[in-house]
Amino acid sequence: MELFKGRPSDLSDRSEKEIRVYDLLDSLNIEYFRLDHAPAFGSEEELCKEIEESLGARICKNLFLANRQRTKFYMLMMPEHKVFRSSDISKQAGSSRLHFAESEYMEELIGCSSGSASVMGLMNDTDHRVQLLVDDDVINSKYVGCHPCINTSSLRIKSEDVFGKFLKATGHDFIIVHAE
Protein backbone atom coordinates (compact mmCIF):
# COMPACT_ATOMS: atom_id res chain seq x y z
CA MET A 1 0.00 0.00 0.00
CA GLU A 2 1.28 3.40 -0.96
CA LEU A 3 0.84 6.53 1.15
CA PHE A 4 0.02 9.77 -0.69
CA LYS A 5 0.06 13.35 0.52
CA GLY A 6 -3.30 15.06 0.03
CA ARG A 7 -6.19 14.36 -2.30
CA PRO A 8 -6.10 12.04 -5.30
CA SER A 9 -5.15 13.73 -8.57
CA ASP A 10 -7.98 11.91 -10.38
CA LEU A 11 -11.32 12.34 -8.63
CA SER A 12 -13.46 10.72 -11.33
CA ASP A 13 -14.07 7.51 -9.36
CA ARG A 14 -14.42 9.19 -5.96
CA SER A 15 -17.71 9.80 -4.15
CA GLU A 16 -19.03 13.30 -3.55
CA LYS A 17 -18.83 12.87 0.22
CA GLU A 18 -15.16 11.86 0.02
CA ILE A 19 -14.32 14.85 -2.20
CA ARG A 20 -16.12 17.19 0.22
CA VAL A 21 -13.82 15.97 3.03
CA TYR A 22 -10.74 16.77 0.93
CA ASP A 23 -12.20 20.16 0.00
CA LEU A 24 -12.75 21.08 3.65
CA LEU A 25 -9.33 19.85 4.82
CA ASP A 26 -7.64 21.74 1.98
CA SER A 27 -9.61 24.93 2.70
CA LEU A 28 -8.50 24.75 6.35
CA ASN A 29 -4.85 24.18 5.32
CA ILE A 30 -4.81 20.89 7.20
CA GLU A 31 -2.07 18.56 6.03
CA TYR A 32 -3.17 14.95 5.57
CA PHE A 33 -1.84 11.75 4.11
CA ARG A 34 -4.07 9.29 2.28
CA LEU A 35 -3.98 5.55 1.80
CA ASP A 36 -6.35 3.87 -0.67
CA HIS A 37 -7.30 0.24 0.02
CA ALA A 38 -9.98 -2.43 -0.23
CA PRO A 39 -13.10 -1.82 1.90
CA ALA A 40 -12.22 -2.01 5.60
CA PHE A 41 -15.14 -2.73 7.91
CA GLY A 42 -13.72 -3.24 11.38
CA SER A 43 -10.62 -2.48 13.38
CA GLU A 44 -10.10 -6.18 14.19
CA GLU A 45 -9.64 -7.13 10.52
CA GLU A 46 -6.16 -8.11 9.32
CA LEU A 47 -6.54 -5.48 6.57
CA CYS A 48 -6.95 -2.76 9.21
CA LYS A 49 -3.69 -3.77 10.84
CA GLU A 50 -1.94 -3.47 7.45
CA ILE A 51 -3.58 -0.07 6.90
CA GLU A 52 -2.39 1.21 10.27
CA GLU A 53 1.15 0.05 9.56
CA SER A 54 1.22 1.72 6.12
CA LEU A 55 -0.56 4.84 7.36
CA GLY A 56 1.72 5.33 10.36
CA ALA A 57 -1.29 6.00 12.62
CA ARG A 58 -3.81 3.94 14.52
CA ILE A 59 -7.29 3.86 13.05
CA CYS A 60 -9.83 4.78 15.71
CA LYS A 61 -12.81 2.63 16.47
CA ASN A 62 -15.72 5.01 15.79
CA LEU A 63 -18.99 4.04 17.40
CA PHE A 64 -22.21 5.87 16.55
CA LEU A 65 -24.43 5.88 19.62
CA ALA A 66 -27.79 7.18 20.81
CA ASN A 67 -29.69 7.48 24.03
CA ARG A 68 -32.70 5.19 24.52
CA GLN A 69 -35.15 7.82 23.23
CA ARG A 70 -32.99 8.55 20.16
CA THR A 71 -33.04 12.26 20.97
CA LYS A 72 -29.28 12.56 21.54
CA PHE A 73 -26.57 11.11 19.33
CA TYR A 74 -22.88 10.57 19.98
CA MET A 75 -19.79 9.53 18.10
CA LEU A 76 -17.25 7.78 20.29
CA MET A 77 -13.63 7.69 19.10
CA MET A 78 -11.59 5.09 20.94
CA PRO A 79 -8.58 2.82 20.35
CA GLU A 80 -9.50 -0.57 18.90
CA HIS A 81 -8.10 -2.46 21.88
CA LYS A 82 -10.47 -0.80 24.35
CA VAL A 83 -13.95 -2.10 25.14
CA PHE A 84 -17.16 -0.07 24.92
CA ARG A 85 -19.04 -0.39 28.20
CA SER A 86 -22.28 1.48 27.87
CA SER A 87 -22.71 2.27 31.56
CA ASP A 88 -19.19 3.72 31.91
CA ILE A 89 -19.33 5.89 28.79
CA SER A 90 -22.94 6.95 29.41
CA LYS A 91 -22.03 8.22 32.86
CA GLN A 92 -19.02 10.16 31.55
CA ALA A 93 -21.13 11.64 28.74
CA GLY A 94 -23.88 12.65 31.16
CA SER A 95 -26.50 10.71 29.23
CA SER A 96 -28.93 7.89 29.81
CA ARG A 97 -27.69 4.45 28.82
CA LEU A 98 -26.16 4.69 25.37
CA HIS A 99 -26.54 2.01 22.73
CA PHE A 100 -25.60 1.60 19.08
CA ALA A 101 -27.72 3.85 16.88
CA GLU A 102 -29.38 2.47 13.78
CA SER A 103 -27.47 2.98 10.53
CA GLU A 104 -30.15 5.23 9.05
CA TYR A 105 -29.42 7.83 11.77
CA MET A 106 -25.72 7.66 11.01
CA GLU A 107 -26.35 8.23 7.31
CA GLU A 108 -28.82 11.04 8.00
CA LEU A 109 -26.76 12.90 10.59
CA ILE A 110 -23.12 12.43 9.56
CA GLY A 111 -23.37 11.12 6.00
CA CYS A 112 -21.52 7.89 6.69
CA SER A 113 -22.68 4.35 6.08
CA SER A 114 -22.04 1.43 8.40
CA GLY A 115 -18.32 0.59 8.45
CA SER A 116 -17.21 4.09 7.46
CA ALA A 117 -18.13 6.19 10.51
CA SER A 118 -15.55 8.91 10.99
CA VAL A 119 -14.94 12.16 12.82
CA MET A 120 -14.86 13.68 9.31
CA GLY A 121 -18.62 13.02 9.13
CA LEU A 122 -19.20 15.80 11.66
CA MET A 123 -18.81 18.24 8.77
CA ASN A 124 -22.22 16.97 7.61
CA ASP A 125 -23.86 17.52 11.01
CA THR A 126 -24.75 21.15 10.39
CA ASP A 127 -27.56 21.04 13.00
CA HIS A 128 -25.04 19.91 15.65
CA ARG A 129 -27.11 16.94 16.77
CA VAL A 130 -24.05 14.71 17.34
CA GLN A 131 -21.82 15.09 20.40
CA LEU A 132 -18.24 13.86 19.95
CA LEU A 133 -16.80 11.68 22.72
CA VAL A 134 -13.04 11.08 22.56
CA ASP A 135 -11.12 8.55 24.59
CA ASP A 136 -8.17 10.11 26.40
CA ASP A 137 -5.70 7.83 24.55
CA VAL A 138 -6.93 9.20 21.21
CA ILE A 139 -6.77 12.85 22.28
CA ASN A 140 -3.20 12.33 23.49
CA SER A 141 -1.95 10.63 20.31
CA LYS A 142 0.12 12.51 17.73
CA TYR A 143 -2.07 11.46 14.79
CA VAL A 144 -5.65 10.46 14.15
CA GLY A 145 -6.29 7.75 11.59
CA CYS A 146 -9.76 8.01 10.07
CA HIS A 147 -11.83 7.48 6.94
CA PRO A 148 -12.90 10.35 4.66
CA CYS A 149 -16.56 9.22 5.11
CA ILE A 150 -15.91 6.10 3.01
CA ASN A 151 -14.07 2.93 4.00
CA THR A 152 -11.89 2.53 0.91
CA SER A 153 -9.44 5.25 1.95
CA SER A 154 -7.86 6.20 5.26
CA LEU A 155 -6.30 9.48 6.34
CA ARG A 156 -3.53 10.39 8.77
CA ILE A 157 -4.03 13.84 10.27
CA LYS A 158 -2.33 15.51 13.21
CA SER A 159 -4.54 15.23 16.29
CA GLU A 160 -4.12 18.92 17.03
CA ASP A 161 -5.61 19.72 13.60
CA VAL A 162 -8.58 17.38 14.03
CA PHE A 163 -9.42 18.53 17.56
CA GLY A 164 -8.55 22.13 16.78
CA LYS A 165 -9.03 23.53 13.27
CA PHE A 166 -11.39 20.83 11.97
CA LEU A 167 -13.81 20.76 14.92
CA LYS A 168 -13.78 24.55 15.17
CA ALA A 169 -14.75 24.77 11.49
CA THR A 170 -17.60 22.29 11.97
CA GLY A 171 -18.81 23.97 15.16
CA HIS A 172 -18.38 20.85 17.27
CA ASP A 173 -16.72 20.35 20.62
CA PHE A 174 -15.81 17.13 22.38
CA ILE A 175 -16.01 15.43 25.75
CA ILE A 176 -12.97 13.44 26.90
CA VAL A 177 -13.89 10.00 28.23
CA HIS A 178 -11.92 6.99 29.40
CA ALA A 179 -12.72 3.47 28.21
CA GLU A 180 -11.03 0.37 29.69
C-alpha positions in Angstrom: 0.0 0.0 0.0 1.3 3.4 -1.0 0.8 6.5 1.1 0.0 9.8 -0.7 0.1 13.3 0.5 -3.3 15.1 0.0 -6.2 14.4 -2.3 -6.1 12.0 -5.3 -5.2 13.7 -8.6 -8.0 11.9 -10.4 -11.3 12.3 -8.6 -13.5 10.7 -11.3 -14.1 7.5 -9.4 -14.4 9.2 -6.0 -17.7 9.8 -4.2 -19.0 13.3 -3.5 -18.8 12.9 0.2 -15.2 11.9 0.0 -14.3 14.9 -2.2 -16.1 17.2 0.2 -13.8 16.0 3.0 -10.7 16.8 0.9 -12.2 20.2 0.0 -12.7 21.1 3.6 -9.3 19.9 4.8 -7.6 21.7 2.0 -9.6 24.9 2.7 -8.5 24.7 6.3 -4.9 24.2 5.3 -4.8 20.9 7.2 -2.1 18.6 6.0 -3.2 15.0 5.6 -1.8 11.8 4.1 -4.1 9.3 2.3 -4.0 5.5 1.8 -6.3 3.9 -0.7 -7.3 0.2 0.0 -10.0 -2.4 -0.2 -13.1 -1.8 1.9 -12.2 -2.0 5.6 -15.1 -2.7 7.9 -13.7 -3.2 11.4 -10.6 -2.5 13.4 -10.1 -6.2 14.2 -9.6 -7.1 10.5 -6.2 -8.1 9.3 -6.5 -5.5 6.6 -7.0 -2.8 9.2 -3.7 -3.8 10.8 -1.9 -3.5 7.4 -3.6 -0.1 6.9 -2.4 1.2 10.3 1.1 0.0 9.6 1.2 1.7 6.1 -0.6 4.8 7.4 1.7 5.3 10.4 -1.3 6.0 12.6 -3.8 3.9 14.5 -7.3 3.9 13.0 -9.8 4.8 15.7 -12.8 2.6 16.5 -15.7 5.0 15.8 -19.0 4.0 17.4 -22.2 5.9 16.5 -24.4 5.9 19.6 -27.8 7.2 20.8 -29.7 7.5 24.0 -32.7 5.2 24.5 -35.2 7.8 23.2 -33.0 8.6 20.2 -33.0 12.3 21.0 -29.3 12.6 21.5 -26.6 11.1 19.3 -22.9 10.6 20.0 -19.8 9.5 18.1 -17.3 7.8 20.3 -13.6 7.7 19.1 -11.6 5.1 20.9 -8.6 2.8 20.3 -9.5 -0.6 18.9 -8.1 -2.5 21.9 -10.5 -0.8 24.4 -14.0 -2.1 25.1 -17.2 -0.1 24.9 -19.0 -0.4 28.2 -22.3 1.5 27.9 -22.7 2.3 31.6 -19.2 3.7 31.9 -19.3 5.9 28.8 -22.9 6.9 29.4 -22.0 8.2 32.9 -19.0 10.2 31.5 -21.1 11.6 28.7 -23.9 12.6 31.2 -26.5 10.7 29.2 -28.9 7.9 29.8 -27.7 4.4 28.8 -26.2 4.7 25.4 -26.5 2.0 22.7 -25.6 1.6 19.1 -27.7 3.9 16.9 -29.4 2.5 13.8 -27.5 3.0 10.5 -30.2 5.2 9.0 -29.4 7.8 11.8 -25.7 7.7 11.0 -26.3 8.2 7.3 -28.8 11.0 8.0 -26.8 12.9 10.6 -23.1 12.4 9.6 -23.4 11.1 6.0 -21.5 7.9 6.7 -22.7 4.3 6.1 -22.0 1.4 8.4 -18.3 0.6 8.4 -17.2 4.1 7.5 -18.1 6.2 10.5 -15.6 8.9 11.0 -14.9 12.2 12.8 -14.9 13.7 9.3 -18.6 13.0 9.1 -19.2 15.8 11.7 -18.8 18.2 8.8 -22.2 17.0 7.6 -23.9 17.5 11.0 -24.8 21.2 10.4 -27.6 21.0 13.0 -25.0 19.9 15.6 -27.1 16.9 16.8 -24.1 14.7 17.3 -21.8 15.1 20.4 -18.2 13.9 20.0 -16.8 11.7 22.7 -13.0 11.1 22.6 -11.1 8.6 24.6 -8.2 10.1 26.4 -5.7 7.8 24.6 -6.9 9.2 21.2 -6.8 12.9 22.3 -3.2 12.3 23.5 -1.9 10.6 20.3 0.1 12.5 17.7 -2.1 11.5 14.8 -5.6 10.5 14.1 -6.3 7.7 11.6 -9.8 8.0 10.1 -11.8 7.5 6.9 -12.9 10.4 4.7 -16.6 9.2 5.1 -15.9 6.1 3.0 -14.1 2.9 4.0 -11.9 2.5 0.9 -9.4 5.2 2.0 -7.9 6.2 5.3 -6.3 9.5 6.3 -3.5 10.4 8.8 -4.0 13.8 10.3 -2.3 15.5 13.2 -4.5 15.2 16.3 -4.1 18.9 17.0 -5.6 19.7 13.6 -8.6 17.4 14.0 -9.4 18.5 17.6 -8.5 22.1 16.8 -9.0 23.5 13.3 -11.4 20.8 12.0 -13.8 20.8 14.9 -13.8 24.5 15.2 -14.7 24.8 11.5 -17.6 22.3 12.0 -18.8 24.0 15.2 -18.4 20.9 17.3 -16.7 20.4 20.6 -15.8 17.1 22.4 -16.0 15.4 25.7 -13.0 13.4 26.9 -13.9 10.0 28.2 -11.9 7.0 29.4 -12.7 3.5 28.2 -11.0 0.4 29.7 
